[in-house]
Amino acid sequence: MDTFGCTPKFLADNPKAAQAIATSYFETLEMIKSDPNKSYEIMGAGRQAVWNAIRGLGEVLALADKAANQKFFAGEHAQFSKEAADLLLELGIIKTVPDTSSIVDTRFIK
């Protein structure tokens, strides 16, 4: 899964909105788990083609719930970021390895 990205200024100015984004995401995952047909119908907004395309989304993608996010950002993220940065450096996409520990704010997933 991807991540939600917000600027530090947005997080500082809008902590309630940032928390609402995270909370809504986790509530959506719970709804997909408890009532997949209804959740996919809502996401498809009544369009049958869209509904059919996203139906079974949870069977294809690993949707990271709150516990999985907490685990990932407690340790796995640092290793993943190091490996990704090393690869990007080797490929010449970046010139220096950034300090990724300063760009992640996990307070909204606790």
N, C-alpha and C positions, 0 to 999 in steps of 0.2 A: 504494500500500500504506500501511497504517497503521504506527504505531510501537509499540514496547513502552515502557510508562511505569513507572518505578520511582521511589520517593522517594529523595532523597539519602541519607537514613538507611538505607534498605534496601540501597542500593549500598555504603555504607560498612561496614555490618554483614555483608553477604553477597556479597562480590565473586565468590566461586566460583559461587554460584547464578546471579548475573547473567551471568557468562561462559558458564555452561551453557545458559542461555536463548538467548543469541545464537548459540552454537555449534550447538545443536540446531536452531534456525531455519535456519541455512545448510546443515546436513546434510540437513534435510527438503527444501530446494529442490534439492539435488543429487540426492536420491532421486526427486523428482518428475520431474526431467530424465532420469535414467538408467533409471528403471523406473516410469513413470506408473501403470500398472495396479496394481502392487503397492502403491504409495504411496496411491493413492485407496482401495484396498480396506482398508488399515490405517486411514485417516482415517474411512472409513465404518463401521468396527468391525463388519463383517459384516452391516450392514443395507443391503439392496439399494437401497432408496429413497434413503438418504443417499449411498450410493456413486454412484448415477446423478446425483444433484444436484451432487456435487462433481467428478465426472469431467470432465475438460477444464478444470479451474480455471485452469491455467497458460495456456490459450489465451485466456481471457477477461480475466484480471487480469495486470498487469505485476508479476511477482514479483521484487522487487529482491534480487539476490544480494549477496555480500559486496563485490565491486568496485563495484557500483552504489550500495550504501550508503555506501561510503567516498567515492565521487565526490560524491554528494548532500550529505553532511555536510561535505565539504571546501569547498564554495562555494555550491551551489545552495540549500541549506537557509537560509542567511542571506537570500538574495534572496526566497525563498518566504515566509519568516517576516515580512519587512518588508512585502511586498505584502499578506499576510493581515492583519497588524496594522493597516495603513493602511485596509483595507476594513472591518474590524471597528470601527475608530475612527469612520470615516465613517458607518457604520450605527448608531452609538451603542451597540453591544454592549459595547465597552470604553471606559473614560474616558481612559486613557493608554496609550501604546505601551510594552509591557514590554521589558526587555532579554533577548531570547531567547538570546543567546550564553551566558548563565549557566545555562540550564536543560537543556543537551544535554551528555551525557557519552559521547564516542565511543570510549573506550578498549576497549570490549568488541567492537568491530568491526574492530580493527586486526590 
